[in-house]
Amino acid sequence: MKKLYGIVLALCLTVCLSGCLFEGTAFFYADYVEADGFDIAVNKVANCCFVSGYECMEYTENLEITIPDDYNGIPIKRIGGYSGTGFPAPFSISLFSLYVNAPKGNEYHATFSDAAVKSRNPEEYTVEDVAFTLNIGKNIEVIEYVNMDFYYPHINDDGSITFYHAVVNITCSGDNKYFYSKDGKLYDKKTNELISDFAYPAA
């Protein structure tokens, strides 16, 4: 009886450890779905998901967006990640459909990095932050990959360019065991360190 108990315990430990290991394995995030504007990668082996891009189609001031706690009962535990053979899928907020108005083939039918924007003649453009309120629920355990270094060009009537850049004010569920929010920013609950991966509004 003790031997059987030991075998069962060992199997349970193996399954638990495997689940934890597979949560971070890109290969098992094989299914991509869209829910509430978010792209979600599903790992059925480890029974978890990560959320990546959010596509903004309409905007009102300080638009509130909420990362779902789960997808079809599978908890969303990670923000950003990698899928398949290691394809990067960072959390980001796309403003492309909202602001980019240049035709295909034009240099402004594209996204720019902060460095690419600053390399241009400063007299030809302005930068405008687009603020969102991002709600993070209780299930998020890992901030795997965030990239908010995307600037979306809009050609104004006078020919000047405005680059629109998404920033977030974050609220985090008090039931989250790993993170907390303060003054619109996200912090690690264990170390109290700021999660600096997100783009926050300028002070």
Secondary structure, 3 states (H helix, E strand, C coil): CHHHHHHHHHHHHHHHHHHHHHHCCHHHCCEEEEECCEEEEEECCCCEEEEEEEECCCCCCCEEEECCCEECCEEEEEECEEECCCEEECEEEECHHHHCCCCCCCCCCCCECHHHHHCCCHHHEEEEEEEEEEEECCCCCEECCECCCCEEEEECCCCCEEEEEEEEEEEECCCCCCEEEECCEEEECCCCCECCCCCCCCC
